[in-house]
């Protein structure tokens, strides 16, 4: 083998080694870099979470989330894409809450959800209604949801209620509000 060929072979080997090692630098698992889900300082990350929320031994809710981040110095769990199915004392489905993010307090069972919050429940007439807001807090002890943000409640018949500040149960049956207006299809009803 000539020296020129050995030199080309050596150069090809070095280029192959450089290409292979640079490919590993882009792969976080191969390089040992932490995935982006740990950037917030979480001590543990759980994927595909399912948790049952209880009160006095009775199942009151089923919490599902894509991701749960836990922290050693706190009793809170940060959730991504949480989904809570609420039940009454008899185990009957009362409402479904979804959002983009949330925080769950392990000690109290309270939870606050943010961004794209939607609560679907059945109202007094038994027809489903849909509540939309930016933020909603669930108080486990009283089994109620509250917000100080603006909200929109759409009924199955097309009636739309709007307001700021709200207290309700998970089924949207008992609603208290401060600032409120109602509109029905093709008719505006004064406050």
Rosetta silent file (secondary structure, phi, psi, omega in degrees, C-alpha in Angstrom):
SEQUENCE: XXXXXXXXXXXXXXXXXXXXXXXXXXXXXXXXXXXXXXXXXXXXXXXXXXXXXXXXXXXXXXXXXXXXXXXXXXXXXXXXXXXXXXXXXXXXXXXXXXXXXXXXXXXXXXXXXXXXXXXXXXXXXXXXXXXXXXXXXXXXXXXXXXXXXXXXXXXXXXXXXXXXXXXXXXXXXXXXXXXXXXXXXXXXXXX
SCORE:     score description
SCORE:     0.000 S_00000001
   1 L     0.000  134.654 -178.166    0.000    0.000    0.000 S_00000001
   2 L   -78.637  161.116 -179.960    1.386    3.361   -0.917 S_00000001
   3 H   -65.473  -31.447  178.721    1.836    6.147    1.538 S_00000001
   4 H   -64.698  -41.167  179.660   -0.759    8.263   -0.300 S_00000001
   5 H   -68.772  -41.965  178.317   -3.383    5.539    0.160 S_00000001
   6 H   -61.261  -38.559  178.716   -2.518    5.096    3.858 S_00000001
   7 H   -65.225  -42.171  177.908   -2.813    8.867    4.280 S_00000001
   8 H   -65.947  -40.259  178.157   -6.237    8.943    2.595 S_00000001
   9 H   -64.028  -42.980  179.046   -7.403    6.003    4.710 S_00000001
  10 H   -63.315  -43.411  178.704   -6.223    7.701    7.893 S_00000001
  11 H   -63.184  -41.956  178.460   -7.909   10.962    6.884 S_00000001
  12 H   -63.186  -40.403  178.359  -11.166    9.110    6.109 S_00000001
  13 H   -64.138  -42.845  178.542  -10.980    7.389    9.514 S_00000001
  14 H   -64.256  -43.722  178.662  -10.443   10.698   11.320 S_00000001
  15 H   -62.578  -40.223  178.693  -13.340   12.329    9.444 S_00000001
  16 H   -64.659  -41.554  178.422  -15.615    9.376   10.285 S_00000001
  17 H   -65.203  -42.925  177.986  -14.641    9.615   13.970 S_00000001
  18 H   -63.927  -43.206 -179.998  -15.252   13.393   14.018 S_00000001
  19 H   -63.877  -42.153 -179.482  -18.631   12.974   12.303 S_00000001
  20 H   -66.426  -42.335 -178.541  -19.691   10.248   14.739 S_00000001
  21 H   -71.487  -33.133  177.773  -18.636   12.236   17.831 S_00000001
  22 H   -70.534  -30.879  175.757  -20.343   15.431   16.627 S_00000001
  23 H   -66.005  -34.352  178.785  -23.560   13.450   16.125 S_00000001
  24 H   -69.050  -32.177 -179.885  -23.376   12.332   19.771 S_00000001
  25 H   -64.269  -28.801  179.655  -23.121   15.926   20.962 S_00000001
  26 H   -78.806  -19.526 -177.855  -26.575   16.643   19.488 S_00000001
  27 L   -93.635  111.475 -175.691  -28.099   13.666   21.299 S_00000001
  28 H   -61.632  -37.284 -178.298  -28.805   14.646   24.942 S_00000001
  29 H   -67.830  -38.691 -178.227  -29.012   11.026   26.113 S_00000001
  30 H   -72.465  -31.905 -176.649  -25.668   10.118   24.548 S_00000001
  31 H   -89.724  -10.795 -178.686  -23.867   13.160   25.939 S_00000001
  32 L    85.609    2.229  177.028  -25.337   12.900   29.465 S_00000001
  33 L   -66.834  146.934  178.950  -27.026   16.319   29.245 S_00000001
  34 L   -73.868  140.331  175.554  -30.238   16.630   31.261 S_00000001
  35 L   -64.177  160.329 -175.172  -33.472   16.708   29.247 S_00000001
  36 H   -63.099  -22.376 -178.852  -35.312   20.036   29.133 S_00000001
  37 H   -68.000  -15.209  178.070  -38.004   18.837   31.578 S_00000001
  38 H   -93.467   -1.807 -176.648  -35.433   19.104   34.416 S_00000001
  39 L   -62.565  -26.745 -179.013  -34.553   22.748   33.641 S_00000001
  40 L   -81.067    5.436  178.219  -37.077   24.039   36.206 S_00000001
  41 L    85.485   16.620  179.580  -35.221   22.388   39.076 S_00000001
  42 L   -66.587  141.486  177.429  -37.587   19.435   39.516 S_00000001
  43 L   -86.061  -29.661  177.544  -36.254   16.611   41.641 S_00000001
  44 E  -140.115  145.788  176.510  -38.497   14.006   40.013 S_00000001
  45 E  -127.270  126.259  178.711  -40.379   13.871   36.738 S_00000001
  46 E  -117.234  138.144  179.639  -43.263   11.470   36.209 S_00000001
  47 E  -112.553  143.577  179.041  -44.893   10.830   32.857 S_00000001
  48 E    62.787   58.229 -173.223  -48.450    9.577   32.322 S_00000001
  49 E   -86.602  140.762  172.386  -49.670   10.314   35.861 S_00000001
  50 E  -134.780  128.076 -176.659  -52.949    9.041   37.348 S_00000001
  51 E  -140.803  135.847  177.238  -54.018   10.057   40.884 S_00000001
  52 E   -98.916  126.734  179.390  -57.292    9.565   42.765 S_00000001
  53 E   -94.441  125.932 -177.233  -58.475   12.516   44.849 S_00000001
  54 E  -125.161  158.706  173.797  -60.451   11.427   47.934 S_00000001
  55 E  -138.538  119.416 -178.071  -62.361   13.053   50.798 S_00000001
  56 L    53.171   39.767  177.307  -63.106   10.982   53.902 S_00000001
  57 L    80.343    1.730 -179.795  -62.291    7.815   51.971 S_00000001
  58 E  -104.646  131.351  179.141  -64.673    8.648   49.110 S_00000001
  59 E   -68.444  120.431  179.900  -63.286    9.129   45.605 S_00000001
  60 E  -108.340  -17.525 -179.667  -64.043   12.717   44.576 S_00000001
  61 E  -164.911  157.311  175.378  -61.861   12.998   41.494 S_00000001
  62 E  -122.798  115.537 -177.313  -59.516   11.268   39.097 S_00000001
  63 E  -101.629  125.819  173.794  -56.515   13.367   38.067 S_00000001
  64 E  -120.210  145.500  176.867  -54.593   12.544   34.893 S_00000001
  65 E  -151.622  146.923  175.587  -51.603   14.515   33.591 S_00000001
  66 E   -63.275  -44.385 -174.776  -49.049   14.143   30.825 S_00000001
  67 E  -142.544  141.146  174.028  -46.219   15.167   33.164 S_00000001
  68 E  -128.038  128.969  178.825  -45.827   15.775   36.907 S_00000001
  69 E  -110.232  125.407  179.013  -42.815   17.589   38.363 S_00000001
  70 E  -112.905  154.643 -176.224  -42.101   17.151   42.075 S_00000001
  71 L  -130.787  135.262 -177.119  -39.810   19.165   44.304 S_00000001
  72 L   -63.980  -35.893 -173.362  -38.079   18.020   47.525 S_00000001
  73 L   -88.549    7.695 -177.700  -38.525   21.311   49.383 S_00000001
  74 L  -145.532  163.699  178.515  -42.270   21.658   48.816 S_00000001
  75 L  -101.107   19.225 -178.831  -45.486   19.677   48.940 S_00000001
  76 E  -103.467  154.485  176.106  -46.604   20.858   45.517 S_00000001
  77 E  -125.747  125.607  175.182  -46.619   19.022   42.224 S_00000001
  78 E   -88.317  135.561 -175.729  -46.521   20.945   38.945 S_00000001
  79 E  -120.330  145.325  173.311  -48.640   19.359   36.225 S_00000001
  80 E  -114.848  130.814 -177.894  -48.667   19.629   32.461 S_00000001
  81 L    53.187   54.281  177.874  -51.963   19.067   30.636 S_00000001
  82 L   -71.583  150.509  178.740  -53.949   18.056   33.732 S_00000001
  83 E  -141.287  120.501 -178.450  -57.402   16.520   33.338 S_00000001
  84 E  -119.089  125.652  173.776  -59.687   16.021   36.352 S_00000001
  85 E  -101.140  119.534 -177.424  -62.864   13.979   36.290 S_00000001
  86 E   -94.630  145.761  177.896  -65.050   14.954   39.288 S_00000001
  87 E  -128.043  154.404  173.208  -67.474   12.601   41.067 S_00000001
  88 L   -90.285 -173.428 -176.518  -70.195   13.162   43.685 S_00000001
  89 L   -61.054  -27.480 -179.041  -70.596   11.167   46.930 S_00000001
  90 L   -90.367    0.647 -179.864  -72.348    8.335   45.049 S_00000001
  91 L    86.952   10.089  179.757  -69.598    8.092   42.422 S_00000001
  92 L   -80.060  136.199  178.738  -71.624    9.771   39.668 S_00000001
  93 E   -63.118  124.234 -176.681  -69.613   11.742   37.106 S_00000001
  94 E  -113.288  -23.324 -178.329  -70.214   15.472   37.783 S_00000001
  95 E  -177.445  162.304  179.202  -67.722   17.347   35.630 S_00000001
  96 E  -132.036  126.017 -178.876  -64.521   17.317   33.627 S_00000001
  97 E  -115.447  128.999  175.663  -61.785   19.946   33.997 S_00000001
  98 E  -130.480  152.872  176.873  -58.929   20.348   31.502 S_00000001
  99 L  -163.276  176.040  179.929  -56.115   22.892   31.207 S_00000001
 100 L   -84.648  -30.180 -179.242  -52.568   23.380   29.941 S_00000001
 101 E  -154.557  166.361  179.118  -50.884   23.476   33.369 S_00000001
 102 E  -170.403  167.349  174.934  -51.561   23.307   37.073 S_00000001
 103 E  -126.766  131.775  179.972  -50.230   22.988   40.609 S_00000001
 104 E  -115.430  129.367  178.857  -51.484   20.337   43.024 S_00000001
 105 E   -94.146  114.975 -176.600  -50.962   20.665   46.796 S_00000001
 106 L   -65.280  -32.431 -177.430  -50.314   17.214   48.259 S_00000001
 107 L   -74.795  -46.096 -175.137  -51.227   18.229   51.823 S_00000001
 108 L   -95.091  -23.388 -174.179  -54.580   19.949   51.211 S_00000001
 109 L    83.512    2.210  178.710  -55.650   18.362   47.917 S_00000001
 110 L   -75.015  155.387 -178.727  -56.214   21.864   46.507 S_00000001
 111 E  -147.528  143.468  173.706  -55.304   22.572   42.911 S_00000001
 112 E  -124.108  131.479  179.865  -54.937   25.614   40.672 S_00000001
 113 E  -118.078  152.385 -175.734  -55.014   25.281   36.884 S_00000001
 114 E  -136.772  156.926  172.991  -53.962   27.802   34.241 S_00000001
 115 E    61.632  124.102  177.609  -54.233   28.466   30.498 S_00000001
 116 E    52.960   45.637 -177.563  -56.993   27.087   28.311 S_00000001
 117 E   -80.053  127.858  178.296  -59.092   26.084   31.312 S_00000001
 118 E  -134.399  125.966  174.119  -62.335   24.316   30.408 S_00000001
 119 E  -116.847  121.320  177.631  -64.849   22.852   32.880 S_00000001
 120 E  -111.184  124.230 -179.431  -67.675   20.799   31.406 S_00000001
 121 E  -144.833 -177.926  176.278  -70.508   19.894   33.753 S_00000001
 122 E  -107.648  130.676 -178.588  -74.249   19.479   33.902 S_00000001
 123 L   -90.831 -178.037 -174.852  -76.264   22.502   35.034 S_00000001
 124 L   -46.433  -38.080 -177.572  -79.581   22.667   36.856 S_00000001
 125 L   -78.569   -8.589 -179.175  -81.560   21.570   33.796 S_00000001
 126 L    92.081   -8.358  178.420  -79.346   18.519   33.308 S_00000001
 127 L   -85.308  141.197 -178.661  -77.958   19.761   29.983 S_00000001
 128 E   -64.511  146.184  176.020  -74.173   20.029   29.760 S_00000001
 129 E  -128.996  160.315 -176.335  -72.564   23.441   30.041 S_00000001
 130 E  -130.477  119.908  177.833  -69.011   24.585   29.280 S_00000001
 131 E  -103.019  129.956  178.112  -67.054   27.089   31.408 S_00000001
 132 E  -124.051  135.531  179.403  -63.946   28.693   29.894 S_00000001
 133 E  -159.628  176.497  179.623  -61.445   30.875   31.782 S_00000001
 134 E   -92.667  -21.541 -175.445  -57.708   31.508   32.190 S_00000001
 135 E  -153.757  140.581 -179.942  -57.391   30.320   35.787 S_00000001
 136 E  -149.253  134.645 -179.850  -59.446   28.188   38.163 S_00000001
 137 E  -112.172  131.593  176.720  -58.745   27.036   41.735 S_00000001
 138 E  -102.937  123.831  177.238  -60.200   23.830   43.202 S_00000001
 139 E  -103.526  108.738 -173.269  -60.702   23.816   46.988 S_00000001
 140 L   -62.931  -42.019 -176.329  -60.859   20.181   48.072 S_00000001
 141 L   -60.996  -38.675 -178.458  -62.378   20.757   51.543 S_00000001
 142 L   -99.927   -4.941 -179.184  -65.403   22.628   50.157 S_00000001
 143 L    53.101   49.009  179.098  -65.482   20.822   46.764 S_00000001
 144 E  -135.398  160.326  179.396  -65.774   24.113   44.900 S_00000001
 145 E  -118.447  139.669 -178.536  -63.980   25.950   42.119 S_00000001
 146 E  -135.322  153.760  172.197  -63.223   29.671   42.130 S_00000001
 147 E  -151.156  148.305  171.362  -61.743   32.288   39.822 S_00000001
 148 E  -103.617   -2.677 -177.690  -61.201   36.033   39.910 S_00000001
 149 E   -83.695  171.717  174.602  -60.573   36.064   36.142 S_00000001
 150 E   -72.572  154.232 -177.007  -63.070   36.685   33.359 S_00000001
 151 E  -147.941  160.405  175.622  -65.084   33.672   32.249 S_00000001
 152 E  -132.778  128.413  177.310  -67.568   32.473   29.620 S_00000001
 153 E  -116.369  117.585 -178.464  -70.268   29.865   30.333 S_00000001
 154 E  -110.070  124.942  178.825  -71.930   28.357   27.262 S_00000001
 155 E   -92.684  161.730 -177.772  -75.117   26.310   27.653 S_00000001
 156 L   -61.899  -29.657 -179.324  -76.254   23.599   25.260 S_00000001
 157 L   -80.765    1.060  178.764  -79.153   25.778   24.025 S_00000001
 158 L    98.815   -9.408  177.289  -76.700   28.482   22.916 S_00000001
 159 L   -64.451  135.121 -178.483  -77.197   30.805   25.891 S_00000001
 160 E  -122.431  128.257  174.584  -73.922   32.473   26.843 S_00000001
 161 E  -110.985  141.063  178.563  -73.129   33.949   30.250 S_00000001
 162 E  -132.312  150.646  177.916  -70.069   36.154   30.787 S_00000001
 163 E  -175.322 -175.843  176.076  -68.563   37.637   33.881 S_00000001
 164 E  -130.162  127.216 -178.780  -65.609   38.278   36.142 S_00000001
 165 E    81.556  129.305 -174.433  -65.182   36.271   39.344 S_00000001
 166 E  -157.686  145.339  170.034  -66.997   33.014   39.938 S_00000001
 167 E  -130.972  129.657 -178.804  -67.605   30.313   42.549 S_00000001
 168 E  -150.959  167.472  171.472  -69.120   26.994   41.435 S_00000001
 169 L   -92.506  167.218 -177.675  -69.296   23.290   42.096 S_00000001
 170 L   -62.266  -20.745 -179.845  -67.723   20.828   39.599 S_00000001
 171 L   -89.550   -2.737 -176.585  -71.121   20.152   37.973 S_00000001
 172 L    60.109   35.723  179.408  -71.783   23.873   37.314 S_00000001
 173 L   -93.414  -37.664 -179.024  -75.101   23.573   39.191 S_00000001
 174 L  -117.338  103.985 -174.989  -74.582   26.236   41.885 S_00000001
 175 E  -116.924  129.575  173.664  -72.896   29.319   40.466 S_00000001
 176 E  -118.303  137.283 -178.750  -72.184   32.560   42.313 S_00000001
 177 E  -146.358  159.261  179.055  -70.728   35.534   40.457 S_00000001
 178 E   -95.019  -61.371 -174.806  -70.020   39.243   40.919 S_00000001
 179 E  -110.157  118.237 -165.932  -70.058   40.814   37.448 S_00000001
 180 E  -148.145  144.968  172.597  -72.337   38.959   35.050 S_00000001
 181 E  -146.184  155.776 -177.820  -74.304   39.237   31.802 S_00000001
 182 E  -127.879  141.265  170.955  -76.394   36.808   29.735 S_00000001
 183 E  -136.653  137.523  176.571  -77.095   36.599   26.038 S_00000001
 184 E  -108.887  160.236 -179.217  -79.330   34.131   24.272 S_00000001
 185 L   -52.803  124.164  177.655  -79.186   33.377   20.576 S_00000001
 186 L    67.662    5.376  179.697  -80.444   36.449   18.692 S_00000001
 187 E  -138.288  130.064  176.119  -81.578   38.192   21.924 S_00000001
 188 E  -100.562  124.543 -178.624  -79.539   40.383   24.318 S_00000001
 189 E  -103.295  124.783  179.396  -80.820   40.296   27.893 S_00000001
 190 L   -69.920  156.751  178.786  -79.923   43.295   30.120 S_00000001
 191 L   -71.098    0.000    0.000  -78.369   42.701   33.525 S_00000001
